[in-house]
Amino acid sequence: MNEYGILTLCATPIGNLEDITYRAVRVMKEAHIIAAEDTRHTRKLLNHFDINTPLESYHEHNKVSKGPFLIEKLKSGKNIVLVTDAGTPGISDPGEDIVRLALEEGIRVTAVPGPVAGIIGLIISGQETSRFYFEGFLPLSKKECQIRIDELSNLTSSIIIYEAPHRIKKTINYLHKELGNRSITIARELTKKYEEVIKMTLEEALLYFEGKEARGEYVLIIEGTDQEILDKEARDEWQNISIEDHMKKYTDKGIKEKEAMRLVAKDRGVSRRDIYQHIKV
Ligand code: SAM
């Protein structure tokens, strides 16, 4: 067995200090080092819980150089706790890379669970919770954002999006334009004094933000599309090609004629007999 230290990803509150766990406090107290996204921010948390463990910064802009430094510390037997500004490390914030590096080096990685803003927003959103897709922040580049929203538009599960206040209006406009008038839940300042959770349509969301200064942190939970709409769109698409060409798409792949007829009938929402009669005349 090696004498390496352990890397612990430790969740911290997303706005309400009472949401810290007993275990999080103990693990942070016992660690040799706490690696934090923003040391000034985390210092306030540590002061509140009387934790005196030394802090190191680890964030998006220094992770390439700081990652190997922390790995060396772990290999020399130091236990490191990784925290981010809020919630669970690795979810839309640094964490992923250092976990990969640690595992590659045979270092044990574990976690102290706690809040994830997206999950908290989802469970009180009134949207479907049995199936959901976590998107996090949409890409900043317009082109990439467009591609991503195109992909999202075909999902039938609820979609969780994170957004900063200065971009929220733009994002809502965009979502409305691309996804149509779906149901959305806007969850703001979760677990904080001014927590607000409002379920509305995307059209209503446009009005909601009109003339309003967006403040605080937002999670958006958007209704997935209806499977029937997807099926109809797919059927409409097939109507643009002839049944013969449609059959060829399958037979060219080596699929037998009988099976191809079944698939074509399914795609077009008709019976196999209809396809058979069309081909045999
Ligand atoms: N790791 C965090 C988690 O577990 O949820 C997310 C970190 S990400 C950098 C920050 C984003 O999370 C914010 O821009 C916002 O979209 C969301 N968020 C964090 N705290 C929130 C809160 N109290 N209420 C609503 N959204 C929050």
Boltz pocket constraint, residues with backbone or C-beta under 6 A from the ligand:
constraints:
  - pocket:
      binder: B
      contacts: [[A, 14], [A, 15], [A, 84], [A, 86], [A, 87], [A, 88], [A, 89], [A, 90], [A, 91], [A, 92], [A, 93], [A, 115], [A, 116], [A, 117], [A, 118], [A, 161], [A, 162], [A, 163], [A, 164], [A, 187], [A, 188], [A, 189], [A, 190], [A, 191], [A, 192], [A, 217], [A, 218], [A, 219]]
      max_distance: 6.0
